[in-house]
């Protein structure tokens, strides 16, 4: 029951029919996950970026979204409360997803889910990630803003779209390996 409601997801099989679960609500804050991300986070600007803006973003939306990712990816991503990082094999890209509120202390009210990706085919990675929150059974559909790496409609480098309906791309098309072969960031230089 708790899995179907998005309260938790199966992380890994312990033995037999026993599973270890994660409840996104009980994950450590961003500061608790940074150590696991050393050497994985990119310094350069993302090749593609999108934001799903909510007039009212509550933790249930973020919890349910992380559970959807976790149901598919299990323990491959690095998770923290309201976010995750992972490498996707078919696009040779990395994704960083974060939920943020305008009033960070309150953790309620207007907010955004930010999607950033680095790699070879970032547009193919970000589209299904952005599509998933739009499938949640909510009365409000987020307003999606795309930055870089997406088709631009008109003279601006930034396009605002209000996407209605259920997009075809989904998380099941992503291949998120447990031990990713991250691309080399280039030659190390000593100054």
N, C-alpha and C positions, 0 to 999 in steps of 0.2 A: 504494500500500500504506500509506504513512504517513498519508494522508488517512482511509482507512477505519478505521484504528486510533485516530484522534483525536489523533495527534501533531502535526498541522498542518492548516491549511485555506487555501484560495485566498483571497487578499485582493483582488487586482485584476488585470485583464488588462494586460500590458505592451504586447504587440503580437502579432498572429497567434495562435499557440497557446501563447505564453509567458505564464506567470503569476508574480506575486509571491505568496509564501506567508508565513504567520505560524506560528511554533511557540510556543504559549502559554507553554511552559517558559522561553523566551528573552525574554519581554516584560520591560519595565522594572518595578520595584516601584511601588507606589501613589504614592510621592513623585515618581516620574518622569512620572506622568500628570496630576498636579494642575494643571500649567500649562495643559494642553489643556482642562481643565474649568472654568477661570475664566469666570464668567458663566453657566455651565450648571447647576451644582449649586444646589439649593434650600436656603434657610436654615430654612424652616418644616418641622415634622414631616411624615413621609410620610403620605399618605392611606391607604395599605395597606402592610402589611409581613408577611413570612413568613420562617421560618427552617427549613432542612432540617438536622436534627441527626444526626450520624454518630458511632457509637461509635469508629470508626476511619476518619478521613478522610485519604486520601493524595493526593498531587499528581496522580496519574493521573485521579482523579474530576474534579478541577477542570480539568485540561488537556482532558479529553474533553468536558466541559460547555462550556467556552469555544470549543472547535472546533465544537461543534454550533451555537452561536450564530453564530460566524464563517462557517460554511458557508452559513447563511441570510442573514445581514446584510452579509457581506463587510467593506468598510472603513468603513461608516457608524458603528459604535460607537467609543468611545474605550476601548482595551484597556490593561490592565496585568496583571502576573503575578497570577493568581488573582482577577481581577475585570474588570468593564466597566460602561460607562454608555451609554445610548442613548435616543433619543426614538422613540416608536411613534405612527404617524400615525392609525390608526383609533380609538384610545382617547384621543388627544391627551394622552398621558402620557409621563413620563420614568421610566426604571428605572435603579437602581444595584444591581449584583450583586457581592457580595464573599465570598470564601472566607476563613475565619479558623480558627485552631487555638487550643485552650486554652493550649497551649505554643507561642507564636508563634516562638520561637527554633528549636525542633526541627522545625517544619513537618511534624509527623506525630502521630498519635494522635487523641483525640476532637476534633471540630471541627464547624463549621457553615457552610452556605452561606446568606448573608443576602440577601434580596430586598426592596428598598424601591421604592415608586413614588409619584409625585406627578402629579396631573392630574385629568382629568374622569372617566375610567372605569378606575380603577386596578385594580379587581378583575378585569376582563376581561384586563388585561395580566399581572398576577401569576400567575394560575392556570396558563397554559401554561408560564410560566417555572419554576414549582415542579414541574409535571408532568414536565418533561424529565429531571431527575436521577433520577426514579423509574423511568424507562425504561432506564437504564443496566443492562447485564448484570452486576449485582453480587449477591452472596449476601445483602447487608444492604440493607434498604429504610430510607431515612431516616425519622425521626420528624419530622413537620411541625408547626410551631407557627405559628398565624395571629395577627396583631395588627391590629386596626382594619380597616375596609373589607370585612370578610367576614361571612358569616352566623354568628351566635353561637348555639351550642347550650347552653342552660342559663343560669344567672344570671351567670356570669363574663364579663368582657370579653375573655377569652383562651381559646381552645379548642385543645386538643392532639389532633391526629389522626394515626393511623398508617395511611397510605393504601397499600393493596395493589392490585395489578393495574395496568393501563396506562390512564391517563386519556385521554379522547378529544382534548382540546385540545392543540395542538402549536405549535411555533415557526413552522411554515409559514403559520399564520394571521396572523402579525404583519407589519406593513408598517413597515420601519425605513428612513427616507429618509437619503440622504447629507447633505443640507443641510436640517436641520429648521427649521421656523418655530416657534421656541419661544414659548410664551405670555408675555406681558408680566408681570413680577413686581409691577407697580403703579408708582405715581408715585415718582420719586426725590425724596427730601427732604434739604434741607441744614439742618443744625442749627447 
